[in-house]
Amino acid sequence: MTGRFSRVLSLAAVLLATVACQTGPARAALMWEPASQAAAPARHDVVTWGASADQMGEGSADRGYRLVVHTSAAGSGLRVRLSNAFGDRPLTLDSVYAGLQSQGAALKPGSNKRLTFGGARTVTVPAGATAWSDPLPGKLPAGSNLVVSLHSPDAAGPGTGHWMAMQTSYTDQGDHTAEESAANWTDTTGSWWYLDAVSVRPSDPATGAVVALGDSITDGWASTTDQNRRWPDYLARRLQKADTEVKGVADEGISGNKVLANGAGQAALNRLDRDVLSQPGVRTVFLFEGVNDIKAHTGVTAADLIAGYREIVRRAHAAGKCVVASTVGPFEGWSEWDPAGEAVRQEVNKYIRTSGEFDGTADFDRILRSPYDQARMLPFLDGGDHIHPNDKGMAAMADSVDLAGLNCDNR
C-alpha cells in the first residue's frame, strides 16, 4: 500500500508487581488492578474510546449523568476528556467518577473512583474548550463497560455531547456520582453528555489507535442498542485478538454528517482536528464518509468530494497520521437515491480504489452490495432502510478491513 510501512519493535517483557491496596470486597481488585510500583519504560496515552462532540440541548443545573461507554485498548492511568466545545459559557463539573458497569446504572463494588483535574475535584471548562482529567491509578482491561459519572451544579446554555449513542446511559437530579448503587439513577438518556474521549497508557509503548471518521453508518444506526455492534466495535474486537500494535479504536461518526458542509454536526473537514487528530496515540485515520454529500442534492460533484478527501489526507499526513479510506456503500431504495447521485458515487469509488493517494483502502461497497443490483444493498445485510447495514452488515464490514493496513506509519 502506498506511503506506509509496518513498524517492528522488539520489547523485553517486564514483570509488573501487583499490590492489592483496596479495601472492600476482594473481587474489586479484579476490576481496577492496582498500579504497579515497579519501574517501567516510558509510555504514551492512547485513545480507548471516543465519540464526536456536537451541540446538544440546554444544560441543566444540579444534573448528574452516568454515562456508559465501551472501551477498546487496555492500559493504566485512565483519563477522560470533558468537552464544552459548543457551550456559550464556562461549564463547571464539581464531581466526576469512573467505575465499571455491573448492570444498568449499578456499578461493580469497589470500582467507582474519583477523578481529579490538576489535583482538584472541580474543573471549569471554558466555552469552546476541553479538559483532560489526571490519570487514575490502576489498570483498565480491554473491552470494558466503563461508567463515567459527572455532575454540574450550574450547567446552562447549549450543552455539548453526542446525541445518538446507541447506548443507554442514566441521569438524576443532585449529585450521586460517588454512589455505586443504581437507586438514584432512575432516568435514562440515549446520549453522551460532556464526555468525548477516554485514554489509557498501554503496557506496550508501541501501541497505537485508529480513529473512524464517518457518518451514521459509523455511528451505528440500525445496529442493536446496548450491544456494541457498530462496525468500529467489531473492528476493536478483531484488533484485541490480532498480532498488531493497533489496539485503540475511537468511533467519530455523526449521523447525517458530510465531508464538505456543516449540518448534522460540523463537516468532517471542520471537525478533523478536534475529533480525530487531537486524540492521543492515533496512528491511522479510517475515512468512510461521503454518502450524505451525494444524496443531499446540493450539486456536489465527484470532483468536489475528491478535493475534500485530498484535504483530509493532506492534513492527516502533516500531523504524521496515515489515512485508510473506504468506498461509499450502495443506497438504492433510500428515498434520496437517484441515477445522478449513483454516477457520482461510482466515480468517487473508482478514485478511492485506484488513485493510490491513500495509505490503504477498504471496499465496503463491494462487501455490502447485491451481486444482482450493485446500486442496492444485499438484503441479508440491510438494516431495513436500504442505506444502513444491520448487525450482520456491520460485522461483515469490520471483517473485511485489512488489519495490517492500519498498522502503518507516516511519521
Disulfide bonds with the S-S distance in Angstrom:
Cys322-Cys408 2.47
